[in-house]
Amino acid sequence: MTERILPTPDVFATCPSDGKILEYYAGTFEAVYVVLHPFIKAVSISGDQFTPSTYPERSTIVDSCRPVSWAEVAAKAALPSIAAVDIGLRTMIGGLKAEFSNREYADKIESLAQSDHILTPPEGCFSDLLHNRMLLSIQDLGYKWVWVGDEFSTERKLYWIEDLMTHEAKATWGHCNVFTPDKALLWTTHWDSHFSFLCSSERNVAAIQEKYQFEGFACTPLTEVYWSVRSWVPR
């Protein structure tokens, strides 16, 4: 039987699994901003609902919780940097090799659920608390439609952006890629990460950041997917 091998994935519609981020997108996007997904402060609902079988819907999270920045988490948990937050989060999900894991960081983050009702963002999917703001930022650039594709963008469907912001919309749940019809902007997530990548021109990324101020950092040529344990770490 002939082995079935997938064709090379479209760079404009996918996320790198490892390595240098700008190198992966070279020739396609000139700028990539790492958007850190905020932690979730349960305000008017119980944190006990955040389990796989009872996880609240996006609309409930938006109405009943507030975002907590990585900087605030680092301060509350007495962690030295947002890189330590990333290492702690990745350790919690078993996403790092033993030599890079840090159980102390993970325990400090986990303790915030008990002391402050601050819950971790889920890995490998878009933040519910940022979802509609990110789509609004894409609309601000003049777009009305976006494609939503699966992990390797072997399947994709075109959506009116406003339809993705309704309570009933489920197209962007789970791991997926959102990109514009002209292939000039991509919003994507990495399976074992608690952040997403906003990829486009330097002008577009700067315009979005100027208005929306998403917590995160711009990639340099040295920034890797596993930035917190590799050659370049934001301070």
C-alpha positions in Angstrom: 0.0 0.0 0.0 1.3 3.5 -0.9 2.1 5.6 2.1 0.0 8.7 2.2 2.0 11.8 3.0 0.4 15.2 3.5 1.5 18.0 1.2 3.6 20.8 2.6 1.2 22.9 4.8 0.4 26.5 3.8 2.5 28.8 5.9 -0.1 31.6 5.7 -2.6 29.3 7.5 -0.6 27.2 10.0 1.5 27.4 13.1 5.1 26.2 13.5 5.5 23.3 15.9 9.0 24.3 17.0 12.0 26.4 16.0 12.4 30.1 15.2 9.0 31.8 14.5 10.0 34.5 12.0 12.1 31.9 10.1 9.0 29.8 9.7 7.0 32.7 8.3 9.8 34.2 6.2 8.5 35.5 2.9 4.9 35.3 4.2 4.7 37.6 7.2 7.2 40.2 8.3 6.0 40.6 11.9 4.7 38.2 14.5 3.4 39.2 17.9 3.1 36.7 20.7 -0.3 37.3 22.4 -0.2 35.9 26.0 -3.6 34.5 26.9 -4.8 36.0 30.2 -5.4 33.9 33.3 -9.1 33.6 34.3 -10.4 35.2 37.5 -13.7 33.6 38.4 -15.9 36.4 39.8 -19.6 35.5 39.7 -19.2 31.7 39.0 -17.4 29.0 40.8 -14.0 28.0 39.7 -15.1 24.4 40.2 -16.9 24.6 36.9 -13.6 24.7 35.0 -13.3 21.0 34.4 -13.4 19.1 31.1 -17.0 18.0 31.6 -18.4 21.3 32.9 -16.2 23.9 31.3 -18.2 27.1 30.8 -19.1 28.4 27.4 -17.2 31.5 26.1 -20.1 33.8 26.7 -20.3 32.7 30.4 -16.6 33.2 30.9 -16.8 36.7 29.3 -19.8 37.7 31.5 -18.6 36.0 34.8 -14.8 36.3 34.8 -12.1 38.9 34.4 -8.7 38.6 32.7 -5.5 38.5 34.8 -2.2 39.3 33.1 0.9 37.2 33.2 2.7 40.1 34.8 0.2 40.1 37.7 0.4 36.3 38.0 4.2 36.5 38.2 3.9 39.1 40.9 1.3 37.2 42.9 3.1 33.9 42.6 6.6 35.4 43.3 7.9 34.2 39.9 10.9 36.1 38.4 9.4 36.8 34.9 6.7 35.9 32.3 9.2 33.3 31.1 8.9 31.6 34.4 5.1 31.7 34.1 5.4 30.0 30.7 7.7 27.3 32.1 5.3 26.7 34.9 2.3 26.5 32.6 4.1 24.1 30.2 5.3 22.0 33.2 1.7 21.6 34.4 0.6 20.1 31.1 3.7 17.9 30.6 4.8 20.0 27.6 8.5 20.2 28.5 11.3 17.8 28.7 12.4 17.0 32.3 15.5 19.2 32.1 13.4 22.3 31.2 10.5 21.7 33.6 10.1 23.5 36.9 7.7 21.9 39.4 8.1 24.8 41.8 6.9 27.3 39.2 4.0 25.1 38.4 3.0 24.6 42.0 3.0 28.4 42.6 0.7 28.9 39.7 -1.6 26.1 40.7 -1.9 27.6 44.2 -3.4 30.8 42.8 -6.6 28.8 42.1 -7.1 28.2 45.8 -5.8 31.5 47.2 -7.1 34.0 44.6 -9.5 32.0 42.3 -7.2 32.6 39.4 -7.4 29.8 36.9 -4.9 29.0 34.1 -5.8 29.6 30.4 -6.3 26.4 28.5 -3.5 25.3 26.2 -3.7 25.0 22.4 -6.8 27.1 21.8 -7.8 30.8 21.6 -8.5 32.7 24.8 -12.2 33.2 25.4 -11.5 36.5 27.1 -9.6 37.8 24.1 -11.5 36.1 21.3 -13.9 38.8 20.3 -11.4 41.7 20.8 -9.0 39.9 18.4 -11.7 39.5 15.8 -12.7 43.2 16.3 -9.0 44.2 15.7 -9.1 42.3 12.4 -12.3 44.1 11.4 -10.6 47.4 12.2 -8.2 46.6 9.4 -11.1 46.5 7.0 -11.8 42.8 6.8 -15.3 41.4 6.9 -14.5 37.7 6.3 -11.9 35.2 7.6 -11.1 31.6 6.9 -11.1 29.2 9.8 -8.9 26.1 9.2 -8.0 23.1 11.3 -4.5 22.4 12.6 -2.8 21.8 9.2 -5.5 23.7 7.3 -6.4 20.6 5.4 -10.0 21.7 6.0 -11.1 25.3 6.1 -14.3 27.3 5.9 -15.1 31.0 5.2 -16.9 32.9 7.9 -18.4 36.4 8.3 -16.5 37.8 11.2 -19.5 39.1 13.1 -21.0 35.6 13.0 -17.9 34.3 14.9 -18.6 36.7 17.7 -22.1 35.4 18.5 -22.8 33.3 21.6 -23.7 30.3 19.3 -20.5 30.4 17.3 -18.3 27.3 17.9 -16.1 27.4 14.7 -13.1 28.8 16.7 -13.3 26.4 19.6 -10.4 24.1 20.0 -7.2 24.2 18.0 -7.6 26.2 14.7 -6.2 28.8 12.5 -7.9 32.1 11.5 -6.6 33.9 8.4 -7.8 36.6 6.0 -8.8 35.9 2.4 -5.9 37.9 1.0 -3.5 35.8 3.2 -2.1 39.0 4.8 -3.0 38.2 8.4 -3.0 35.0 10.5 -4.1 34.4 14.1 -3.0 30.9 15.2 -2.2 28.8 18.3 0.3 26.2 19.2 -0.8 22.9 20.7 1.3 23.0 23.9 1.2 26.7 24.4 -0.9 29.2 26.3 -0.6 32.0 23.8 -1.3 32.7 20.2 0.6 34.3 17.3 -0.7 37.4 15.5 1.1 37.4 12.1 0.9 40.1 9.5 2.8 43.2 8.3 4.6 45.4 10.8 2.1 48.1 10.1 -0.9 45.9 10.8 0.5 44.4 14.0 1.5 47.9 15.3 -2.0 49.3 14.5 -3.6 46.5 16.4 -1.3 46.8 19.4 -1.7 50.6 19.6 -5.4 50.2 20.1 -5.9 46.9 21.9 -2.6 46.6 23.9 -2.6 42.8 24.0 -0.1 41.5 26.6 2.8 39.9 24.9 5.9 40.8 22.9 7.1 41.1 19.3 9.2 38.3 17.9 12.8 38.9 17.0 14.8 36.7 14.6 15.9 34.7 17.7 12.4 34.1 19.2 11.4 30.4 19.2 8.1 28.7 19.8 9.6 27.5 23.1 10.9 31.0 23.9 11.0 30.6 27.6 13.6 27.9 27.6 15.5 28.8 24.5 17.9 31.5 23.3 15.8 34.6 23.7 13.7 35.4 26.7 11.6 38.6 27.1 12.1 40.5 30.4 
